Amino acid sequence: MSAPVIFVGPTLPAAEVETALPSCDVRGPAARGDVLRAARGGAQQIGIIDGLYESVPSIWHKEILFALETGTAVYGASSMGAIRASELAPFGMIGVGEIFEEFVDPGRDDDDVAVAHASADDGYVAVSAAQVNIEHATARALAAGVLTGPEADEINQHSKKRFYPERHLESSALAVLGHRAEHVLSWMAAHPADKKADDARAMLEQMRRDEHHPAPDRPRPVLQRTQFFEALFAEVGSFDEDASLVGWTSSLVEEVQIQPALHARVLDRATISFWQRSHAELAGKTLTQDDIDRCSDDLRRRLELWEEADLERWLADHAMTFDDFTALVTRRAMSAAGASSGPRLPVDDVMDEIRLSGLTSTLRERSAHKADHLKRSGGDETGLTFDESADAVLDEALAWFERERTREATGLTLESLTRELGFPSELQLARALLREFRFVTDTTTCNAKPTSTS
């Protein structure tokens, strides 16, 4: 029989897992494809404690269903395992522990179990506290008379409002209790408790019992093998089943990483999006369905996914489900919220990127050509001739910009463009837009196409 496979990271150290279940194969937090790989490798038991979900795609439900269909017993507890077990218990996944029960209830948000953690080289050590553990600690202090009910509630609410990598029991206790925090934290240190770790240990114990005394066969789900699953199945089959490359999570990411210039460009753009999203989440921004729908429309226009069939093909090409696309859209919408509410980027930083991209001379030449042309054609500083109506031409210029520069069908406004393009005011955007419109559309102008770079 193949060794049980355990996916664990910050919740328990690998050494403790190996002691509790000596026959197991300990792997890091699970990402998309890892459960499918373990099932295809012949594992008869798979235990999911921790999983990745922001830096790489998270575990697909269908890979767990595949494992269950093939007769593998799949367990989940504590963190990502508790989330997936609460969703797939009706199909035979085995959930263990209090946190699993709380997700079944349902009374938990997914980020209640999330923590920031170090890399594999540093043992995945947690560097923030899970909301479930903070609430567990305050509940124990309340029961012991160390905290009052209002104090416990306020500490829990303070931590819950913070972005998960910024959650720390100490900082929330200090913010709420002031000088009393030292006494309360000293008591908690003397009476340590870790709800996530306790649930993980309970799962390992159940797996150990079941390994020697298997439960009767359960009904197995019948997996619908969609084109998205088949694409993942083929991707997983393209490399070793034992995932021998430590830290390797995606063949696509690896292909980018080994090309430094491409990696720098991708990383720059991904970093901007990540920090914009982080800013929005730290500021307590919430998304409406209109925000998400608008972002979805924008992405589909940019990618030219005009029809549902176009979107379906694109998803299949990228081994994604509609749920993956929804998650992508939500991340981008939150990044947009952060971009619109964050401080304007200093012009020096923009100029640095222009200089380093090698565009300075090309853009300087084009700007001088534009200014000279507008002056010779009788226009003022906005690119208008003196006898024209600014409003009428501005409407025409905006429609042209929609059609030629953004692929938008409709809906652009000066307000949204000002925010998106980083102009200080709508007036400055209007002037720039009119200058560009007159310069490019004038029949006497040559070589006026915009400069672009990837």
Residue pairs with C-beta under 8 A, 6 or more apart in sequence:
1 44
2 41
2 42
2 43
2 44
3 23
3 24
3 25
3 43
4 21
4 23
4 24
4 25
4 43
4 44
4 45
4 46
4 47
4 207
4 211
5 24
5 25
5 27
5 38
5 41
5 43
5 45
5 46
5 47
6 17
6 21
6 24
6 25
6 26
6 27
6 46
6 47
6 49
6 204
7 27
7 28
7 29
7 30
7 34
7 35
7 46
7 47
7 48
7 49
7 50
7 51
7 81
8 14
8 17
8 26
8 27
8 28
8 29
8 47
8 49
8 50
8 124
8 200
9 28
9 29
9 49
9 50
9 117
9 124
10 29
10 50
10 115
10 117
10 124
10 125
10 126
11 49
11 50
11 78
11 79
11 126
11 196
11 197
11 200
12 49
12 197
12 200
12 201
13 123
14 26
14 123
17 24
17 26
17 204
18 24
18 26
20 201
20 204
20 205
20 208
21 204
21 207
21 208
21 211
23 211
24 47
24 207
25 43
27 34
27 38
27 243
28 50
28 120
28 124
29 50
29 51
29 52
29 80
29 124
30 48
30 50
30 51
30 52
30 59
30 80
31 51
31 52
31 56
31 57
31 58
31 59
31 249
31 250
32 56
32 57
32 58
32 59
32 60
32 63
32 232
33 60
33 63
33 232
33 235
33 236
34 59
34 243
35 46
35 48
35 59
35 60
35 63
35 64
35 67
35 74
36 60
36 63
36 66
36 67
36 232
36 233
36 236
37 236
37 241
37 243
38 46
38 67
38 72
39 46
39 63
39 66
39 67
39 70
39 72
40 236
40 237
40 241
41 241
41 242
43 67
43 72
44 71
44 72
44 73
45 72
45 73
45 74
45 75
45 207
45 210
45 211
46 67
46 72
46 73
46 74
46 75
47 74
47 75
47 76
47 77
47 81
47 203
47 204
47 207
48 59
48 74
48 75
48 76
48 77
48 80
48 81
48 84
48 85
49 76
49 77
49 78
49 79
49 80
49 81
49 200
49 203
50 78
50 79
50 80
50 81
50 124
51 58
51 59
51 79
51 80
51 81
51 84
52 58
52 80
52 249
53 80
53 114
55 249
56 249
56 250
56 253
57 320
57 324
58 80
59 80
59 84
60 229
60 232
60 321
61 84
61 87
61 88
62 223
62 226
62 228
62 229
62 232
62 321
63 229
63 232
64 74
64 84
64 88
64 93
65 88
65 91
65 221
65 223
66 223
66 229
67 74
68 74
68 88
68 91
68 92
68 93
68 220
68 221
69 220
69 221
69 222
69 223
70 220
71 217
71 220
73 94
73 207
73 210
73 214
73 215
74 88
74 92
74 93
74 94
75 81
75 85
75 93
75 94
75 95
75 96
75 203
75 206
75 207
76 82
76 83
76 84
76 85
76 86
76 88
76 93
76 94
76 95
76 96
76 100
76 203
77 85
77 95
77 96
77 97
77 99
77 100
77 199
77 200
77 202
77 203
78 97
78 99
78 113
78 196
78 197
78 199
78 200
78 203
79 99
79 113
79 114
79 130
79 196
80 113
81 95
81 100
81 203
82 95
82 97
82 99
82 100
82 103
82 113
82 199
83 103
83 110
83 113
84 93
85 93
85 94
85 95
85 96
85 100
85 103
86 95
86 100
86 103
86 104
86 106
89 95
89 104
91 221
92 218
92 219
92 220
92 221
94 206
95 101
95 103
95 104
96 199
96 202
96 203
96 206
97 198
97 199
97 200
97 202
97 203
98 195
98 198
98 199
99 108
99 113
99 132
99 195
99 196
99 199
100 199
102 108
102 132
108 132
111 131
111 164
112 130
112 131
112 132
113 130
113 131
113 132
113 196
114 130
114 164
115 126
115 127
115 128
115 129
115 130
115 164
115 165
115 167
116 126
116 127
116 128
116 164
116 165
117 124
117 125
117 126
117 127
117 128
118 124
118 125
118 127
119 247
120 246
120 247
121 247
127 165
128 164
128 165
128 166
128 167
128 168
129 159
129 167
129 168
129 169
130 164
130 167
130 196
131 156
131 159
131 160
131 164
131 167
132 195
132 196
133 169
133 193
133 194
133 195
133 196
134 155
134 156
134 159
134 167
134 169
134 172
135 156
136 193
136 194
136 195
137 169
137 188
137 193
138 147
138 151
138 152
138 155
138 156
139 152
140 188
140 191
140 193
141 147
141 152
141 184
141 187
141 188
142 148
142 149
142 152
144 187
144 191
146 183
146 184
146 187
146 188
147 155
147 184
151 176
151 177
154 176
155 169
155 172
155 173
155 176
155 177
158 172
158 175
158 176
159 167
159 168
159 169
159 172
161 284
162 172
162 282
163 278
163 281
163 282
166 282
169 185
169 188
170 181
170 185
173 181
173 184
173 185
174 181
177 184
223 229
225 233
226 321
227 316
228 315
228 316
228 319
228 320
228 321
231 316
231 319
232 319
235 251
235 319
238 251
239 251
248 254
256 262
256 263
256 266
257 263
265 454
273 331
273 332
273 335
274 335
275 338
276 334
276 335
276 336
276 337
276 338
276 339
276 342
277 331
277 334
277 335
277 338
278 338
279 338
279 341
279 342
280 334
280 335
280 337
280 338
280 341
281 334
281 338
283 338
283 341
285 334
285 337
285 338
285 341
287 330
287 333
287 334
287 337
291 333
291 336
291 337
292 326
292 329
292 330
292 333
294 333
295 329
295 330
295 332
295 333
295 336
296 329
299 305
299 328
299 329
299 332
300 306
300 311
301 406
301 407
301 408
301 409
302 407
303 314
304 310
304 407
305 311
305 314
311 325
315 321
315 322
315 324
315 325
320 328
339 419
339 420
340 419
344 422
344 424
345 422
350 422
354 360
354 363
357 453
359 451
359 453
362 451
363 451
366 448
366 451
369 447
369 448
370 435
370 436
370 439
370 448
373 439
373 442
373 444
373 445
374 381
374 383
374 435
374 438
374 439
377 385
377 438
377 442
377 444
378 385
378 386
379 385
379 438
380 386
381 431
381 435
382 390
382 430
382 431
382 434
382 435
383 431
383 434
383 435
383 436
383 437
383 438
383 439
384 390
384 393
384 434
384 438
390 430
390 434
393 434
393 437
394 430
394 433
394 434
396 437
397 433
397 434
397 436
397 437
398 412
398 414
398 433
400 437
400 441
401 412
401 417
401 433
401 436
401 437
402 408
402 409
402 410
402 412
405 450
406 412
414 426
414 429
414 430
415 426
417 423
417 429
417 433
418 425
418 426
418 429
421 429
423 429
423 432
436 450
439 445
439 448
440 448
440 449
440 450
442 448
